[in-house]
């Protein structure tokens, strides 16, 4: 069985550590990388053939909405899971 390849993109090390702790024992997923800013997140998604990106909306540099918009064109098979307050409101109407 192929494992789902996940990149964590959050500028808060504690959040990244918590997500890793939650997911590390799940045999269906593999955390393939983490990024602390938007540019690095996009680079990792392309290089690591990511299936899912767990994405913070308020990272330094390129914010999460912009990352998701760019990711849609760059890696269309990568799904985005937003973490943080107000995720749905931030994305509503911006990703097409």
BAFI-3210 file (N, C-alpha, C; in Angstrom, 3 decimals, decimal comma, padded with zeros to 6 digits):
// residues 96
n [1|2|3|4|5|6|7|8|9|10|11|12|13|14|15|16|17|18|19|20|21|22|23|24|25|26|27|28|29|30|31|32|33|34|35|36|37|38|39|40|41|42|43|44|45|46|47|48|49|50|51|52|53|54|55|56|57|58|59|60|61|62|63|64|65|66|67|68|69|70|71|72|73|74|75|76|77|78|79|80|81|82|83|84|85|86|87|88|89|90|91|92|93|94|95|96]
n.u [000,842|000,574|001,850|000,476|002,000|003,180|003,697|004,543|003,749|004,446|005,193|005,636|007,459|006,508|003,933|004,524|005,979|003,943|002,091|003,672|003,993|001,346|000,919|002,988|002,859|000,969|000,354|-000,447|000,434|003,206|005,468|007,170|008,597|009,199|008,368|009,158|008,367|006,595|007,808|009,697|007,947|006,596|008,743|009,488|007,124|007,174|009,649|009,430|007,244|004,647|001,633|-000,203|-000,419|-000,109|-001,010|-000,146|-001,777|-000,656|002,221|005,632|006,779|005,627|002,231|-000,137|-002,485|-001,609|000,401|-001,188|-002,649|-000,592|000,414|-001,662|-001,413|001,235|001,574|-000,810|-001,973|-001,607|-003,136|-004,509|-004,498|-005,661|-004,308|-005,045|-006,766|-009,760|-009,546|-011,347|-012,738|-010,655|-009,916|-012,191|-013,509|-011,047|-009,389|-009,209]
n.v [-001,182|002,168|004,960|008,068|011,031|013,661|017,137|019,410|022,714|025,324|028,087|027,865|026,143|024,509|023,767|022,296|020,205|019,082|018,229|016,348|014,497|013,622|012,330|010,535|007,792|006,711|004,339|004,858|007,256|009,398|011,646|013,772|016,093|019,419|022,881|026,252|028,577|030,120|030,006|027,924|025,850|025,518|024,739|022,295|020,812|020,447|019,136|016,809|015,377|015,677|014,594|015,709|018,858|020,272|023,279|026,391|029,491|031,983|032,530|033,724|035,938|034,619|034,169|031,645|031,454|032,436|030,549|028,237|028,952|029,117|026,544|025,063|025,385|024,569|022,008|020,218|017,857|017,794|017,981|020,425|021,038|023,149|024,770|026,445|029,357|030,596|029,511|028,606|030,966|032,533|031,233|031,105|031,682|032,404|030,478|028,950]
n.w [000,000|-000,885|000,814|001,956|001,055|002,939|003,427|005,904|006,526|008,286|010,324|012,998|015,215|017,317|016,527|014,219|015,403|016,985|015,025|013,703|015,793|016,074|013,640|013,110|013,832|012,209|009,843|007,260|006,324|005,404|006,556|004,665|004,656|006,012|006,140|006,926|005,771|003,012|000,386|000,663|001,197|-001,259|-002,850|-001,645|-002,079|-004,848|-005,264|-003,697|-004,533|-003,331|-001,743|000,016|001,586|004,689|005,747|007,079|007,312|007,878|007,314|007,214|004,591|001,695|002,034|003,273|001,647|-000,798|-001,307|-001,613|-003,908|-005,818|-005,655|-006,692|-009,472|-009,874|-008,660|-009,214|-008,252|-005,588|-002,515|-000,262|003,147|005,457|008,300|011,331|012,682|011,150|008,594|006,524|005,888|004,924|002,570|001,019|-002,084|-003,194|-004,278|-007,303]
ca.u [000,000|001,315|001,554|000,231|003,191|002,726|004,613|004,016|004,194|004,030|006,367|005,697|008,050|005,679|002,846|005,138|006,281|002,675|001,552|004,515|003,666|000,029|000,891|004,144|002,554|-000,063|001,031|-000,938|001,031|004,647|005,844|008,366|009,331|008,496|008,850|008,781|007,917|005,860|008,691|010,238|006,842|006,397|009,915|009,373|006,005|007,613|010,766|009,116|006,018|003,758|000,209|-000,962|000,320|-000,818|-000,524|-000,487|-002,114|000,073|003,667|006,386|007,000|004,425|001,249|-000,713|-003,421|-000,776|001,029|-002,211|-002,936|000,560|000,489|-002,711|-000,848|002,536|001,400|-002,274|-002,415|-001,355|-004,256|-004,112|-005,256|-005,321|-004,336|-005,120|-008,111|-010,270|-009,099|-012,376|-013,003|-009,509|-009,856|-013,453|-013,502|-009,711|-008,725|-010,068]
ca.v [000,000|003,424|005,898|009,449|011,845|014,922|018,215|020,334|024,078|026,182|028,786|027,659|024,820|023,714|023,212|021,257|019,074|018,472|017,508|015,160|013,544|013,055|011,554|009,654|006,373|006,296|003,620|005,266|008,540|009,602|013,063|013,806|017,328|020,547|024,197|027,325|029,739|029,743|029,634|026,595|024,900|025,249|023,999|020,923|020,145|020,059|018,194|015,582|014,764|015,690|014,329|016,612|019,856|020,881|024,625|027,537|030,643|033,219|032,324|034,883|035,956|034,243|033,610|030,363|031,558|032,563|029,240|027,331|029,360|028,738|025,085|024,528|025,337|023,888|020,607|020,110|016,645|017,976|018,556|021,349|021,040|024,401|024,774|027,786|029,938|031,341|028,923|028,611|032,342|033,023|030,595|031,220|032,534|032,790|029,390|028,480]
ca.w [000,000|-000,971|001,895|001,565|001,317|003,534|003,807|006,914|006,243|009,402|010,866|014,445|015,464|018,223|015,714|013,380|016,287|017,363|013,871|013,523|016,854|015,777|012,404|012,919|014,022|011,254|008,767|005,938|005,943|005,543|006,554|003,825|004,862|006,620|005,732|007,844|004,991|001,812|-000,728|000,947|001,077|-002,681|-003,330|-001,153|-002,744|-006,186|-005,190|-002,971|-005,068|-002,176|-001,942|000,887|002,347|005,819|005,487|007,925|006,470|008,187|007,361|006,717|003,146|000,959|002,974|002,920|000,528|-002,005|-001,510|-002,143|-005,281|-006,642|-005,614|-007,583|-010,821|-009,854|-008,261|-009,142|-007,556|-004,156|-001,772|000,805|004,392|006,122|009,763|011,895|012,777|010,006|007,326|005,482|005,485|004,157|001,263|000,290|-003,269|-003,650|-004,983|-008,390]
c.u [000,889|000,874|001,343|001,411|002,752|003,900|003,878|004,597|003,622|005,277|006,496|006,231|007,210|004,513|003,382|005,418|004,997|002,056|002,355|004,161|002,320|000,065|001,948|003,844|001,475|000,612|000,598|-000,325|002,539|004,904|007,185|009,169|008,502|009,178|008,340|008,385|007,310|006,725|009,257|009,164|006,600|007,536|009,830|008,256|006,417|008,681|010,363|007,840|004,976|002,314|-000,653|-000,007|-000,588|-000,206|-001,065|-000,762|-001,220|001,564|004,377|006,626|005,697|003,428|000,617|-001,688|-002,644|-000,077|000,025|-002,548|-001,820|000,657|-000,512|-002,205|000,416|002,413|-000,087|-002,792|-002,184|-002,573|-003,728|-005,074|-004,763|-005,315|-004,339|-006,537|-008,498|-009,902|-010,148|-012,672|-011,884|-009,478|-011,088|-013,324|-012,128|-008,986|-009,669|-009,272]
c.v [001,248|004,353|007,297|010,301|013,257|015,863|019,102|021,714|025,015|026,817|028,657|026,252|023,929|023,057|022,078|020,012|018,338|017,672|016,239|014,089|012,865|012,067|010,463|008,164|005,851|005,614|004,036|006,580|008,533|011,112|013,152|015,090|018,351|021,837|025,231|028,609|029,242|029,292|028,238|025,527|024,525|024,419|022,529|020,160|019,644|018,966|016,828|014,894|014,572|015,412|015,330|017,599|020,369|022,264|025,656|028,731|031,849|032,949|033,570|034,779|035,701|033,587|032,335|030,403|031,634|031,237|028,281|027,668|028,915|027,218|024,454|024,421|024,497|022,388|020,318|018,871|016,710|018,643|019,435|021,200|022,242|024,211|026,219|028,323|030,670|030,780|029,019|030,014|032,888|032,473|030,825|032,204|032,882|031,729|028,910|027,658]
c.w [000,000|000,149|001,326|002,013|001,748|003,773|004,810|006,630|007,303|009,991|012,381|014,729|016,369|017,468|014,843|014,221|016,690|016,232|013,595|014,551|016,589|014,613|012,304|013,053|013,073|010,064|007,360|005,459|006,160|005,499|005,835|003,988|005,606|006,200|006,719|007,123|003,681|000,659|-000,538|000,807|-000,380|-003,255|-002,903|-001,859|-004,123|-006,132|-004,643|-003,441|-003,964|-002,564|-001,190|001,538|003,458|005,974|006,464|007,011|006,693|008,389|006,853|005,211|002,424|001,916|002,425|001,758|-000,776|-002,329|-002,144|-003,592|-006,222|-006,748|-006,571|-009,015|-010,901|-009,602|-008,105|-008,423|-006,055|-003,514|-000,651|001,973|005,182|007,633|010,251|011,890|011,491|008,653|006,229|004,988|004,619|002,741|000,404|-000,874|-003,813|-004,443|-006,063|-009,361]
res [x|x|x|x|x|x|x|x|x|x|x|x|x|x|x|x|x|x|x|x|x|x|x|x|x|x|x|x|x|x|x|x|x|x|x|x|x|x|x|x|x|x|x|x|x|x|x|x|x|x|x|x|x|x|x|x|x|x|x|x|x|x|x|x|x|x|x|x|x|x|x|x|x|x|x|x|x|x|x|x|x|x|x|x|x|x|x|x|x|x|x|x|x|x|x|x]
***
